[in-house]
Amino acid sequence: MNQSDPWAPRTERGPHRGYALLGGVVAAVLGIAAAFVLSGAVVLGVGGFGGQLGLIPTVMVLFVTSAIGLGGTGALYLSLRGISPVSYVGIQAPGLGDLFWAVGGYVAALAIVFGAGVLLTALNAEPETTNQAAELGMQNPELLLWLVPLSFLVIAPGEEFLFRGVIQGRLREAFVAKLAIPFTAALFALVHYFSLTGGAGARMTAIVILFFPSLVFGYVYERTENLAVPIVIHGAYNSTLVLLVYVTIKLLGEAPA
């Protein structure tokens, strides 16, 4: 790394920009493909058992297998390059400074999303789309509560390991941070297209909104060099959104007719 400029490319490992871009895109595509294949196998397996597992256990298993697909792809990619995944991504228990970054990142991510929501409402342009898991949760509110621990323990770790730890890390070998962070954020947002419902236009609007919290995750990771910090922010961000949906459903359900 260029010690005089910590935001400069980390050229000691793989400075070729073309290879870095290709590696990042391939890792993202293969990670999502692996997540879908594993999740599809679970769906077929559950169907083969007559669907006796139940909705909540099935959703939990789907998220776990999806995280395995994402994280496993990232670990395999690094292993093929002869790199230790743990040492490469940098993860340890957060220190006091990390916790300040975590709180600040959490507040910033939510402020961006709520600000975007207010702007879209003012423009009368709210996208008619939602996350598939949230849609299931609206029909089965108890599922939303399970998404909180899943966000911290499964969803955020799997996604952050692949996108921030592996992909952003790979891009930082050849690009300055101000390019690597938004490119990773764009990849991260785009792959969520498949987990959204609604038309293409509505999905793209949601993806544009998601791009900005993803910038926060990437920026905080760059500043702390500790993957645990964006994992905490991501998990808290997801949990807050699903809990708001849960509270809204309960309030509407208990409101007088």
C-alpha positions as CSV (number, residue, x, y, z in Angstrom):
1,M,0.0,0.0,0.0
2,N,1.1,3.6,-0.6
3,Q,1.8,4.7,3.0
4,S,1.6,8.4,2.0
5,D,-1.9,8.0,0.7
6,P,-4.1,5.2,2.3
7,W,-6.8,5.7,-0.4
8,A,-4.4,4.9,-3.2
9,P,-4.5,1.5,-5.0
10,R,-3.0,-1.4,-3.0
11,T,-0.8,-2.5,-5.8
12,E,1.3,-5.1,-4.1
13,R,-1.0,-7.9,-5.1
14,G,-2.8,-7.4,-8.3
15,P,-2.5,-3.9,-9.9
16,H,-3.9,-4.8,-13.4
17,R,-7.2,-2.9,-13.6
18,G,-8.8,-5.2,-16.2
19,Y,-8.2,-8.3,-14.2
20,A,-9.5,-6.5,-11.0
21,L,-12.7,-5.5,-12.8
22,L,-13.2,-8.9,-14.3
23,G,-12.5,-10.6,-11.0
24,G,-15.0,-8.4,-9.1
25,V,-17.8,-9.0,-11.6
26,V,-17.2,-12.7,-11.9
27,A,-17.1,-13.1,-8.1
28,A,-20.5,-11.2,-7.9
29,V,-22.2,-13.2,-10.7
30,L,-20.9,-16.6,-9.5
31,G,-21.8,-15.7,-5.9
32,I,-25.4,-14.9,-6.8
33,A,-25.6,-17.9,-9.0
34,A,-24.4,-20.2,-6.2
35,A,-26.9,-18.6,-3.8
36,F,-29.8,-19.3,-6.2
37,V,-28.7,-22.8,-7.0
38,L,-28.3,-23.7,-3.3
39,S,-31.6,-22.1,-2.5
40,G,-33.3,-23.8,-5.4
41,A,-32.0,-27.1,-4.2
42,V,-33.5,-26.4,-0.8
43,V,-36.9,-25.5,-2.3
44,L,-36.9,-28.8,-4.2
45,G,-35.8,-30.7,-1.1
46,V,-38.6,-29.2,1.0
47,G,-41.1,-30.0,-1.7
48,G,-39.9,-33.5,-1.8
49,F,-40.7,-33.8,1.9
50,G,-44.2,-32.6,1.3
51,G,-43.5,-29.1,2.5
52,Q,-43.6,-30.2,6.1
53,L,-40.8,-28.0,7.3
54,G,-43.0,-24.9,7.6
55,L,-42.6,-21.4,6.3
56,I,-40.3,-19.9,8.9
57,P,-37.8,-22.8,9.1
58,T,-37.9,-22.9,5.2
59,V,-37.1,-19.2,4.9
60,M,-34.3,-19.5,7.5
61,V,-32.7,-22.4,5.6
62,L,-33.0,-20.5,2.4
63,F,-31.1,-17.5,3.9
64,V,-28.5,-19.8,5.3
65,T,-27.9,-21.6,2.0
66,S,-27.8,-18.3,0.2
67,A,-25.2,-16.9,2.6
68,I,-23.2,-20.1,2.1
69,G,-23.3,-19.6,-1.6
70,L,-22.2,-16.0,-1.4
71,G,-19.5,-16.6,1.3
72,G,-18.3,-19.9,-0.2
73,T,-17.9,-18.2,-3.6
74,G,-15.8,-15.4,-2.1
75,A,-13.7,-17.9,-0.1
76,L,-13.1,-20.1,-3.2
77,Y,-12.1,-17.1,-5.3
78,L,-9.5,-16.0,-2.8
79,S,-8.3,-19.6,-2.3
80,L,-7.8,-19.9,-6.0
81,R,-5.6,-16.8,-5.8
82,G,-3.6,-18.4,-3.0
83,I,-4.9,-15.9,-0.4
84,S,-6.2,-16.6,3.1
85,P,-9.8,-15.3,3.2
86,V,-9.7,-14.3,6.9
87,S,-6.5,-12.3,6.6
88,Y,-7.5,-10.7,3.3
89,V,-10.8,-9.3,4.4
90,G,-9.7,-8.2,7.8
91,I,-12.2,-9.0,10.6
92,Q,-11.8,-8.7,14.3
93,A,-13.9,-7.6,17.3
94,P,-14.8,-4.0,16.9
95,G,-12.9,-1.5,19.1
96,L,-14.2,1.8,20.4
97,G,-13.4,3.7,17.2
98,D,-15.1,1.0,15.2
99,L,-18.2,1.3,17.2
100,F,-18.3,5.1,16.5
101,W,-18.1,4.3,12.8
102,A,-20.8,1.7,13.2
103,V,-23.2,4.1,14.8
104,G,-22.4,6.9,12.3
105,G,-22.8,4.5,9.4
106,Y,-26.1,3.2,10.7
107,V,-27.5,6.6,11.1
108,A,-26.2,7.7,7.7
109,A,-27.7,4.7,5.9
110,L,-31.1,5.1,7.4
111,A,-31.1,8.9,6.9
112,I,-30.4,8.3,3.2
113,V,-33.2,5.8,2.8
114,F,-35.7,7.8,4.7
115,G,-34.7,11.0,2.8
116,A,-35.1,9.2,-0.5
117,G,-38.5,8.0,0.7
118,V,-39.6,11.5,1.5
119,L,-38.3,12.8,-1.8
120,L,-40.1,10.1,-3.8
121,T,-43.3,10.7,-1.9
122,A,-43.1,14.5,-2.6
123,L,-42.6,13.7,-6.3
124,N,-45.4,11.1,-6.2
125,A,-43.0,8.6,-7.6
126,E,-42.8,5.8,-5.0
127,P,-41.8,2.5,-6.6
128,E,-44.4,-0.3,-6.4
129,T,-41.9,-2.9,-5.3
130,T,-40.7,-4.6,-2.2
131,N,-38.3,-7.3,-1.1
132,Q,-39.6,-10.8,-1.5
133,A,-38.8,-11.7,2.1
134,A,-40.6,-8.5,3.3
135,E,-43.6,-9.4,1.2
136,L,-43.7,-12.8,2.8
137,G,-43.4,-11.1,6.2
138,M,-46.4,-8.8,5.5
139,Q,-48.4,-12.0,5.0
140,N,-46.8,-13.7,8.0
141,P,-45.7,-10.9,10.5
142,E,-43.9,-13.4,12.8
143,L,-41.5,-14.0,10.0
144,L,-40.3,-10.4,10.2
145,L,-39.1,-10.9,13.8
146,W,-37.0,-13.8,12.7
147,L,-35.4,-11.7,10.0
148,V,-33.7,-9.6,12.7
149,P,-31.3,-12.3,14.0
150,L,-31.0,-13.6,10.5
151,S,-29.9,-10.2,9.3
152,F,-27.1,-10.0,11.9
153,L,-26.0,-13.7,11.8
154,V,-26.5,-14.8,8.2
155,I,-27.6,-12.2,5.7
156,A,-25.2,-9.3,6.5
157,P,-22.1,-11.5,7.0
158,G,-22.6,-13.4,3.8
159,E,-23.3,-10.3,1.6
160,E,-20.6,-8.2,3.3
161,F,-17.9,-10.9,3.1
162,L,-18.4,-11.3,-0.7
163,F,-19.1,-7.7,-1.7
164,R,-17.0,-5.6,0.7
165,G,-14.4,-8.1,1.8
166,V,-13.7,-9.9,-1.5
167,I,-15.0,-7.7,-4.3
168,Q,-14.2,-4.3,-2.9
169,G,-10.9,-5.7,-1.6
170,R,-10.1,-7.0,-5.1
171,L,-10.9,-3.7,-6.8
172,R,-8.8,-1.8,-4.2
173,E,-5.7,-3.7,-5.4
174,A,-5.9,-1.7,-8.7
175,F,-8.2,1.3,-8.1
176,V,-8.3,4.2,-5.7
177,A,-11.0,4.0,-3.0
178,K,-13.2,6.6,-4.7
179,L,-13.7,4.3,-7.7
180,A,-13.6,0.9,-5.9
181,I,-16.3,1.8,-3.3
182,P,-19.0,3.1,-5.8
183,F,-18.3,0.2,-8.3
184,T,-18.8,-2.3,-5.5
185,A,-21.9,-0.5,-4.3
186,A,-23.4,-0.6,-7.8
187,L,-22.7,-4.3,-8.1
188,F,-24.3,-4.9,-4.7
189,A,-27.4,-2.9,-5.6
190,L,-27.8,-4.5,-9.0
191,V,-27.8,-8.1,-7.8
192,H,-30.8,-7.2,-5.5
193,Y,-32.9,-6.9,-8.7
194,F,-33.7,-10.6,-8.4
195,S,-34.9,-10.4,-4.8
196,L,-37.4,-7.6,-5.6
197,T,-40.9,-7.7,-6.8
198,G,-42.8,-5.5,-9.2
199,G,-42.0,-4.1,-12.7
200,A,-38.5,-3.4,-14.0
201,G,-38.8,0.4,-13.6
202,A,-39.9,0.1,-9.9
203,R,-37.1,-2.4,-9.3
204,M,-34.5,0.0,-10.8
205,T,-35.7,2.8,-8.6
206,A,-35.3,0.7,-5.5
207,I,-31.8,-0.3,-6.7
208,V,-30.8,3.3,-7.1
209,I,-31.9,4.0,-3.6
210,L,-30.1,0.9,-2.3
211,F,-26.9,2.1,-4.0
212,F,-26.4,4.9,-1.5
213,P,-26.6,2.9,1.8
214,S,-24.2,0.5,0.1
215,L,-21.8,3.4,-0.4
216,V,-21.9,3.9,3.4
217,F,-21.1,0.2,4.0
218,G,-18.1,0.4,1.6
219,Y,-16.8,3.7,3.0
220,V,-16.9,2.6,6.6
221,Y,-15.2,-0.7,5.6
222,E,-12.4,1.4,3.9
223,R,-12.0,3.6,6.9
224,T,-12.0,0.8,9.6
225,E,-10.5,-2.1,7.6
226,N,-12.6,-4.3,9.8
227,L,-15.4,-6.3,8.1
228,A,-17.2,-6.6,11.4
229,V,-18.2,-2.9,11.2
230,P,-20.2,-2.9,7.9
231,I,-21.7,-6.3,9.0
232,V,-23.0,-4.6,12.1
233,I,-24.3,-1.6,10.2
234,H,-25.9,-3.8,7.5
235,G,-27.5,-6.0,10.0
236,A,-28.9,-3.1,12.0
237,Y,-30.1,-1.4,8.9
238,N,-32.0,-4.4,7.6
239,S,-33.4,-5.1,11.1
240,T,-34.7,-1.5,11.5
241,L,-36.5,-1.7,8.2
242,V,-38.2,-5.0,8.9
243,L,-39.1,-4.0,12.4
244,L,-40.7,-0.8,11.0
245,V,-42.8,-3.0,8.7
246,Y,-43.7,-5.3,11.6
247,V,-44.8,-2.3,13.8
248,T,-46.8,-0.8,10.9
249,I,-48.6,-4.1,10.3
250,K,-49.5,-4.4,14.0
251,L,-50.7,-0.9,14.3
252,L,-52.9,-1.2,11.2
253,G,-54.2,-4.5,12.4
254,E,-55.1,-3.2,15.8
255,A,-56.6,0.1,14.4
256,P,-60.4,0.5,14.8
257,A,-62.4,-0.1,11.6
